[in-house]
Amino acid sequence: MIRKFAGVTLILGVLMVAGFAIGCQKGADKKKSVEGPFTGDPKTVVAKVGGKEVTLAEVDKIVQMWKQNGMQIPGATTDRDFQKKALDNIVDRQLLYLAAQKANMVPPPDQIDQQFQQFQQRFGAQDKFQAWLTAQGMTEAQAKTEIATDLAVQKYITTSIPDTIKVTAADAKVFYDAHPDVFTTGERIHARHILVKVDPSAAPEQKAAAHRKAERLLGRVKGGEDFAKVAKDSSDCPSAPKGGDLPEFGHGEMVAPFEAAAFLLQPGQLSDIVETQFGYHIIKVEGRTVSKTVPYDQNVENYAMRQIQSERRNELFKKKLEELEAGAKIQRKI
C-alpha cells in the first residue's frame, strides 16, 4: 500500500468540494499557538466575509466534525488552532462562492432540487433524513442553500483552474526518488478491540460506569476468556460481530490515543484501558508487518503522476484563493 501524500479533503457543506483542501493550504501561524479555545456565546460573530457573518457555532461545528472523525489537520495542535483552521475553511468557501456568484455560476433551482433529492435518498427513510437535519440544526431550506453553495463553488473551481497540467514519466521518477517515505507500506498492525462507548461530554457518573464496565471486560480476557468472544458479546463497536477484528492499519490511520497504545504492543499482548473520544478500548494485537519500500512499476508511476498533478493544481488553487483574499474585505476575531 502507498501512503496518502496529499492534504486532507474537507467537507464544508453538504457536498464534497473534490480534489482540494480548502482552508488547509495556509501556513502555520508564526506566533505561539494559544492552547485554549475561543469561547463565548455560540451566536458571537467571529468573522465577516463580504458582508456574510460567521458565528462561533459554525466554527465549532466543523471542529467537532473533524474530531469526531479523528481527522488530523496540518498545523492544528491546540483547540485554538483547530478553530482557526475551521474558520479558514468557512472564509475560503465564502470567497469562492462570492466569486462564483460574480461569474454567474450559481446553479438553477432544478439542479439544486435534483441534488437535494439525491442527497436525501442516501438516508433511505424520510424520518432518518429529518433526524439528520435536526442533529445538524438545519432546515430543508438551509440544506438546499448549502447544496447551492457547494455546487457553485465546485463549478467555479473546475472552471477557473483549467485541467491542462502536463506531467511526464520523468517527473514521476523524480517524485518517487524524492519521497521514499511515501512509497513504503509503513509498519502495520492487525488488531482486535473491545469498545465501551461513552460520549466525551457524558456526566462523570456515566463515564465512571463505562470505565468500570471496561475494567470488568479487561479482567475477563486477562482471566483467560477468548478475546474475540468477549468482543462479540460485549463490544459497542460495529466490529463486534467479527470479534472486534479491525482491518490492518498503519501510523496516522487511527485516532492518536488508540494508535499510540496499539504500536506499543507485540503480537498476543493486551493493552490497558485506552480512552478516546469514542469511549474506552481494550486492544489486542494479533500481528505486525514490517515496513518495506514499494518497487517502482507502472502502477507506482501512474500514482506519482496523479500526485504531482494534484499538487500542481493545489498550487494554482492556492494562488486563486490569495487573489480572492487580496480583493476581499475580511474581518476575523480568531
Residue pairs with C-beta under 8 A, 6 or more apart in sequence:
1 185
1 186
1 250
2 182
2 183
2 294
2 300
2 303
3 181
3 182
3 183
3 184
3 186
3 250
3 252
5 179
5 182
5 307
6 21
6 307
6 310
6 311
6 314
7 21
7 24
7 25
7 74
7 314
8 21
8 24
8 71
8 72
8 73
8 74
9 16
9 17
9 18
9 19
9 20
9 21
10 17
10 21
10 22
10 23
10 24
10 89
11 65
12 22
12 23
12 62
12 89
12 90
12 93
12 150
13 93
13 146
13 147
13 149
13 150
14 119
14 143
14 146
14 147
14 150
15 115
15 119
15 146
15 147
15 150
15 151
15 154
16 150
17 93
17 150
17 153
17 154
17 157
18 154
19 157
19 310
19 313
20 157
20 313
20 314
20 317
21 314
22 88
22 89
22 92
22 93
22 96
23 85
23 86
23 87
23 88
23 89
23 90
23 91
23 92
23 93
24 73
24 74
24 75
24 85
24 88
24 89
25 314
25 317
25 318
25 321
26 75
26 88
27 75
28 75
29 75
29 81
29 84
33 77
33 78
33 80
33 81
34 78
34 80
35 78
35 79
35 80
36 78
36 79
36 80
37 60
37 79
37 80
37 82
37 83
38 46
38 56
38 59
38 80
38 83
38 333
38 334
40 56
41 56
42 55
42 56
42 57
42 60
43 55
43 56
43 57
44 55
44 56
45 53
45 54
45 55
45 333
46 54
46 55
46 56
46 59
46 87
46 332
46 333
46 334
47 53
47 54
47 87
47 90
47 91
47 330
47 331
47 332
47 333
47 334
48 54
48 329
48 330
48 331
48 332
49 90
49 91
49 94
49 95
49 98
49 328
49 329
49 330
50 94
50 95
50 98
50 328
50 329
50 330
52 94
54 87
54 90
54 91
54 94
54 332
58 90
59 83
59 86
59 87
59 90
59 334
60 83
60 86
62 86
62 89
62 90
63 79
63 82
63 83
63 86
66 73
66 82
66 86
67 82
67 277
68 277
70 254
70 255
70 277
72 252
73 81
73 82
73 85
75 81
75 85
76 82
76 84
76 85
80 334
83 334
84 334
87 332
87 334
91 330
91 332
92 321
93 149
93 153
95 321
95 324
95 325
95 328
96 153
96 156
96 157
96 321
96 324
97 149
97 152
97 153
97 156
98 324
98 328
99 156
99 160
99 324
100 106
100 152
100 153
100 155
100 156
101 152
103 156
103 159
103 160
105 152
105 155
105 156
105 159
106 148
106 152
107 115
107 148
107 151
107 152
107 155
111 151
112 144
112 147
112 148
112 151
113 144
115 147
115 151
116 140
116 143
116 144
116 147
119 143
119 147
120 126
120 129
123 129
123 132
133 139
133 140
133 143
138 146
157 317
160 320
161 313
161 316
161 317
161 320
163 313
165 309
165 312
165 313
167 305
167 308
167 309
167 312
169 301
169 305
171 304
171 305
171 308
172 300
172 301
172 302
172 304
172 305
172 308
173 296
173 301
173 304
175 304
175 307
175 308
176 183
176 296
176 300
176 301
176 304
180 293
182 307
183 293
183 294
183 296
183 300
184 291
184 292
184 293
184 294
185 250
185 289
185 291
185 292
185 294
186 250
186 251
186 291
187 250
187 251
187 263
187 288
187 289
187 290
187 291
188 248
188 249
188 250
188 288
188 289
189 248
189 249
189 250
189 262
189 263
189 285
189 287
189 288
189 289
190 246
190 248
190 285
190 286
190 287
190 288
190 289
191 246
191 249
191 262
191 265
191 283
191 284
191 285
191 286
192 227
192 228
192 231
192 239
192 243
192 244
192 245
192 246
192 283
192 284
192 286
193 231
193 235
193 237
193 239
193 244
193 246
193 258
193 281
193 282
193 283
193 284
194 214
194 217
194 221
194 227
194 230
194 231
194 234
194 235
194 237
194 244
194 281
194 282
195 235
195 236
195 237
195 244
195 278
195 279
195 280
195 281
196 210
196 211
196 213
196 214
196 217
196 234
196 235
196 236
196 279
196 280
196 281
197 210
197 236
197 237
197 278
197 279
198 206
198 207
198 210
198 279
198 280
199 206
199 279
200 277
202 210
210 279
210 280
211 273
211 280
213 280
214 273
214 280
214 281
214 282
215 273
217 230
217 234
217 282
218 270
218 272
218 273
218 282
220 230
221 227
221 230
221 270
221 282
221 284
222 270
227 243
227 244
227 270
227 284
228 243
228 244
228 245
229 243
231 237
231 239
231 240
231 243
231 244
232 240
232 241
232 242
232 243
232 244
233 240
234 240
235 244
236 279
237 244
237 278
239 245
239 246
244 284
248 289
249 259
249 262
251 259
251 263
252 259
253 259
254 262
255 276
255 277
255 278
257 274
257 275
257 276
258 274
258 276
258 281
258 283
261 271
261 272
261 274
261 281
261 283
262 271
262 283
262 285
264 271
265 271
265 283
265 284
265 285
266 285
266 288
267 285
267 286
267 287
267 288
268 284
268 285
268 286
269 284
269 285
270 282
270 283
270 284
271 281
271 282
271 283
271 284
273 280
273 281
273 282
274 280
274 281
274 282
274 283
275 281
294 300
